[in-house]
């Protein structure tokens, strides 16, 4: 039987996430590394559940982020490089589906996601490890609006 979002939230002890959806940190390495942004845990990883009615709005993280599809509906993950203006669209899906199970968002790239069905359950692994000060909403980036043209047109809905 397919679990409901409410059942997964309870089972995995998820809490509300600033991007929308639900999360819990599953691991934070005790090993620290010197990163451009300062000392950081070598790696962190979370469970992240996003329901259909919500989206993970455009944001940027100062470390590489690896998305791992675990369960639920296919989802769309956007990765945009504001320097080259290149957009990559990933369809995250089960091994038996039409998409990929792992997608990498390089440090400094803009990212947004939304679920194409009832919910998605993914893992997000960040290295060097995630710290709140390494997160920024794209809507706070000066002149961000000029990027939402061409293949980015329409994706400003995720701001």
Wavefront OBJ file of the C-alpha trace (Angstrom):
o trace
v 0.000 0.000 0.000
v 1.303 3.459 -0.940
v 1.951 5.637 2.142
v 0.311 9.048 2.368
v 2.359 12.218 2.815
v 1.045 12.475 6.388
v 2.245 8.924 7.147
v 5.711 9.624 5.713
v 5.970 12.905 7.631
v 5.233 11.018 10.850
v 7.426 8.001 10.067
v 10.452 10.087 9.079
v 9.802 12.735 11.784
v 9.807 15.547 9.243
v 9.384 19.217 10.128
v 8.316 22.206 7.997
v 11.042 23.421 5.608
v 11.748 27.077 4.743
v 11.350 26.269 1.024
v 7.973 24.636 1.581
v 7.441 20.953 2.174
v 8.929 18.906 4.977
v 12.446 17.803 5.969
v 14.729 16.243 8.544
v 18.489 16.242 8.574
v 19.531 12.597 8.338
v 23.292 13.139 8.587
v 25.887 15.815 9.329
v 29.520 14.760 9.130
v 31.688 15.473 12.153
v 34.587 15.941 9.733
v 35.078 19.576 8.821
v 36.649 21.031 5.696
v 37.841 24.498 4.783
v 35.443 25.740 2.093
v 35.461 29.087 0.262
v 32.619 30.169 2.576
v 34.485 29.070 5.742
v 34.714 25.906 7.846
v 31.912 23.500 7.029
v 30.920 19.959 7.763
v 32.266 17.780 4.955
v 28.738 16.655 3.995
v 25.120 16.921 5.134
v 22.009 15.143 3.914
v 18.285 15.552 4.469
v 15.020 13.836 3.678
v 12.760 16.250 1.784
v 9.069 15.710 1.066
v 7.212 18.093 -1.222
v 3.504 17.830 -1.865
v 1.840 18.639 -5.190
v 0.332 21.934 -4.058
v 3.771 23.311 -3.075
v 6.959 24.163 -4.937
v 10.534 24.636 -3.836
v 11.039 28.252 -5.026
v 14.118 29.498 -6.871
v 17.072 29.636 -4.513
v 20.840 29.276 -4.565
v 23.173 27.330 -2.253
v 26.923 27.952 -2.027
v 27.759 24.221 -2.134
v 27.076 21.351 -4.535
v 23.707 19.704 -3.908
v 22.846 16.175 -5.022
v 19.179 15.212 -5.250
v 18.251 11.514 -4.827
v 14.749 10.331 -5.761
v 13.292 7.934 -3.165
v 9.539 7.627 -3.570
v 6.352 9.172 -4.894
v 5.427 10.998 -8.062
v 7.832 12.184 -10.737
v 9.095 15.688 -10.102
v 10.696 18.448 -12.086
v 13.961 19.971 -10.870
v 15.344 23.083 -12.563
v 19.045 23.999 -12.533
v 20.056 27.373 -13.953
v 23.558 28.816 -14.272
v 23.164 32.611 -14.087
v 26.632 33.146 -15.631
v 26.205 31.004 -18.780
v 22.386 31.357 -18.723
v 22.074 27.626 -19.304
v 18.973 25.845 -17.975
v 18.835 22.120 -17.274
v 15.522 20.420 -16.534
v 15.637 17.136 -14.666
v 12.709 14.785 -14.325
v 13.264 12.947 -11.051
v 11.518 9.592 -11.084
v 11.657 5.985 -9.896
v 14.119 3.570 -11.526
v 11.205 2.146 -13.522
v 10.149 5.611 -14.730
v 11.270 7.887 -17.526
v 13.529 10.192 -15.525
v 16.705 10.118 -13.487
v 17.135 9.126 -9.882
v 20.080 11.431 -9.134
v 20.635 15.043 -10.233
v 23.459 17.418 -9.318
v 23.015 21.147 -8.750
v 26.489 22.767 -8.798
v 27.343 25.371 -6.171
v 26.058 28.811 -7.113
v 23.441 27.514 -9.553
v 19.843 28.547 -9.128
v 17.421 25.724 -8.390
v 13.682 25.165 -8.055
v 11.498 22.061 -7.966
v 7.901 20.971 -8.057
v 6.085 17.678 -7.793
v 4.103 16.398 -10.775
v 1.785 14.230 -8.677
v 0.610 13.789 -5.081
v 4.062 14.075 -3.446
v 7.756 13.364 -3.873
v 10.210 12.075 -1.301
v 13.846 12.828 -2.076
v 17.158 13.146 -0.321
v 19.374 16.202 -0.722
v 23.074 15.783 0.000
v 25.201 18.939 0.220
v 28.999 19.171 0.164
v 30.621 21.070 1.724
v 27.832 20.704 4.252
v 24.803 22.972 4.315
v 24.638 25.949 6.662
v 21.764 28.457 6.666
v 24.080 31.367 5.812
v 24.949 29.617 2.504
v 21.319 29.873 1.296
v 19.783 32.755 -0.653
v 16.422 33.290 -2.336
v 16.838 34.167 -6.020
v 14.193 36.887 -5.575
v 16.798 38.673 -3.388
v 19.481 38.563 -6.116
v 19.826 41.989 -7.782
v 18.480 42.053 -11.352
v 17.209 38.458 -11.096
v 14.202 39.341 -13.270
v 16.360 39.837 -16.368
v 17.095 36.089 -16.381
v 13.468 35.044 -16.856
v 13.412 35.337 -20.648
v 13.918 32.802 -23.423
v 13.864 29.265 -22.066
v 13.419 30.668 -18.533
v 10.195 32.454 -19.520
v 7.332 31.235 -17.359
v 9.636 29.850 -14.674
v 9.437 33.124 -12.727
v 6.267 31.539 -11.337
v 8.607 29.632 -9.004
v 9.956 32.823 -7.388
l 1 2 3 4 5 6 7 8 9 10 11 12 13 14 15 16 17 18 19 20 21 22 23 24 25 26 27 28 29 30 31 32 33 34 35 36 37 38 39 40 41 42 43 44 45 46 47 48 49 50 51 52 53 54 55 56 57 58 59 60 61 62 63 64 65 66 67 68 69 70 71 72 73 74 75 76 77 78 79 80 81 82 83 84 85 86 87 88 89 90 91 92 93 94 95 96 97 98 99 100 101 102 103 104 105 106 107 108 109 110 111 112 113 114 115 116 117 118 119 120 121 122 123 124 125 126 127 128 129 130 131 132 133 134 135 136 137 138 139 140 141 142 143 144 145 146 147 148 149 150 151 152 153 154 155 156 157 158 159
